């Protein structure tokens, strides 16, 4: 379950599992907009107010906003599905 205003972990996983090369332009744009919105929400939501599952999701998706590549992005790049 995600916190109010945040992208659910299921949505994040579904987006990450489909290679960008198989996504339509609309899907890629939607993923970007949702990801950016979720990142902004993560920035403005204090850690103390995040649920345990949201903290875990932020750690996996890289929404801690410390400019580190997310674990999900690292995994996608390792198997050749990422943007790099």
NORLIN-V560962 format. One record per run of one state. SS is the DSSP state (@ for helix, = for strand, . for the rest). FROM is the first residue (numbers start at 1). TO is the last residue. If there is no record, write none. Layout:
ss | from | to
SS | FROM | TO
SS | FROM | TO
This chain:
ss | from | to
. | 1 | 8
@ | 9 | 17
. | 18 | 19
@ | 20 | 22
. | 23 | 24
@ | 25 | 44
. | 45 | 46
@ | 47 | 49
. | 50 | 51
@ | 52 | 61
. | 62 | 70
@ | 71 | 78
. | 79 | 84
